[in-house]
């Protein structure tokens, strides 16, 4: 099993920045890819960004390209999502997820095996 704990959410004004963290514990050697998803009220969970646990393979949703950056610190078993130039439409609960399957970094939520509890990000206009 892998446990994921997010932190760093909060309230920020439009144009501001936040950094989310996702700390992984347990059988982290089984992780192949990590990703961030978000879900706004009344909407489906959507892919935001992902990368291979070993590094590389980064991918971003078009809506966040140039504004969000995913990174990891393997020594800390932590993945980060640096969010800049935030917009009100970025408001959502953000989840980190881990996938054990070797291959591409999947953008589909159902491909992921483990999920964190979620962190609320609210961007005011």
C-alpha positions as CSV (number, residue, x, y, z in Angstrom):
1,X,0.0,0.0,0.0
2,X,1.0,3.6,-0.6
3,X,-0.3,6.5,1.5
4,X,-0.5,10.0,0.0
5,X,-1.0,13.2,2.0
6,X,-1.5,16.6,0.4
7,X,-0.8,19.9,2.0
8,X,-0.5,23.5,0.9
9,X,-3.9,24.4,-0.2
10,X,-5.7,27.6,0.7
11,X,-7.2,30.9,-0.4
12,X,-5.4,33.2,-2.7
13,X,-6.2,36.1,-4.9
14,X,-6.3,35.9,-8.7
15,X,-2.7,36.3,-10.0
16,X,-1.2,34.8,-6.9
17,X,0.7,31.6,-6.2
18,X,0.5,28.5,-4.1
19,X,2.5,25.3,-3.8
20,X,0.9,22.0,-3.1
21,X,2.9,19.1,-1.6
22,X,2.1,15.4,-1.7
23,X,4.1,13.2,0.6
24,X,4.1,9.5,-0.2
25,X,4.8,6.7,2.3
26,X,4.6,2.9,2.4
27,X,5.5,0.9,-0.6
28,X,6.8,3.9,-2.6
29,X,9.2,1.6,-4.6
30,X,6.1,0.4,-6.4
31,X,5.2,3.9,-7.7
32,X,5.8,4.5,-11.4
33,X,4.0,7.8,-12.0
34,X,2.6,10.6,-9.9
35,X,-0.1,13.0,-10.9
36,X,-2.2,15.9,-9.8
37,X,-5.9,16.0,-10.5
38,X,-8.5,18.5,-9.6
39,X,-12.3,18.5,-9.2
40,X,-14.5,21.6,-9.1
41,X,-18.1,21.4,-7.7
42,X,-20.4,19.7,-10.3
43,X,-17.5,18.8,-12.6
44,X,-15.6,15.6,-13.3
45,X,-12.1,15.1,-11.9
46,X,-9.6,16.3,-14.4
47,X,-5.9,15.7,-15.0
48,X,-3.7,18.7,-14.2
49,X,-0.1,17.4,-14.4
50,X,1.9,14.3,-14.0
51,X,5.4,12.8,-14.1
52,X,7.4,9.7,-13.6
53,X,8.4,9.0,-10.1
54,X,12.0,8.6,-11.3
55,X,11.8,11.9,-13.0
56,X,10.9,13.1,-16.5
57,X,7.8,12.4,-18.5
58,X,6.2,15.5,-17.3
59,X,2.8,16.4,-18.8
60,X,0.4,19.2,-18.3
61,X,-3.2,20.0,-19.1
62,X,-3.5,22.8,-21.7
63,X,-5.3,24.9,-19.2
64,X,-2.3,25.1,-16.8
65,X,0.7,25.0,-19.2
66,X,3.1,27.8,-18.5
67,X,1.5,28.5,-15.1
68,X,1.9,25.2,-13.1
69,X,5.1,23.2,-12.6
70,X,5.3,19.7,-11.2
71,X,8.5,18.5,-9.5
72,X,9.6,15.9,-7.0
73,X,12.1,15.3,-4.2
74,X,12.7,11.6,-4.1
75,X,14.8,11.9,-0.9
76,X,11.6,13.2,0.8
77,X,9.2,11.0,-1.3
78,X,7.4,14.2,-2.1
79,X,5.8,15.6,-5.3
80,X,5.1,19.3,-5.6
81,X,2.7,21.4,-7.8
82,X,3.8,25.0,-8.0
83,X,0.9,27.1,-9.2
84,X,1.3,30.6,-10.4
85,X,-0.8,33.2,-12.1
86,X,-3.8,31.5,-10.5
87,X,-7.3,32.2,-11.9
88,X,-10.7,31.8,-10.3
89,X,-11.3,28.9,-12.6
90,X,-8.5,27.0,-10.9
91,X,-10.6,26.8,-7.8
92,X,-11.1,23.1,-7.0
93,X,-10.1,20.3,-4.7
94,X,-6.7,19.1,-5.8
95,X,-5.7,15.4,-5.4
96,X,-2.4,13.7,-5.9
97,X,-2.4,10.2,-7.2
98,X,0.1,7.4,-7.7
99,X,0.1,4.8,-10.5
100,X,2.0,1.5,-10.3
101,X,1.7,0.5,-14.0
102,X,4.9,1.0,-16.1
103,X,4.3,3.0,-19.3
104,X,3.2,6.5,-20.0
105,X,1.9,8.9,-17.4
106,X,-1.8,8.4,-17.8
107,X,-4.2,11.3,-17.8
108,X,-7.1,9.1,-16.8
109,X,-8.1,9.1,-13.2
110,X,-9.2,5.5,-13.2
111,X,-5.6,4.5,-14.1
112,X,-4.3,5.5,-10.7
113,X,-4.1,3.1,-7.8
114,X,-3.7,5.4,-4.8
115,X,-5.2,8.8,-3.9
116,X,-4.6,11.5,-1.4
117,X,-7.4,13.1,0.7
118,X,-7.5,16.3,-1.4
119,X,-6.5,19.9,-0.7
120,X,-8.9,22.8,-1.3
121,X,-7.6,25.6,-3.5
122,X,-9.8,28.7,-3.7
123,X,-8.9,31.6,-6.0
124,X,-10.8,34.8,-5.5
125,X,-11.3,37.4,-8.2
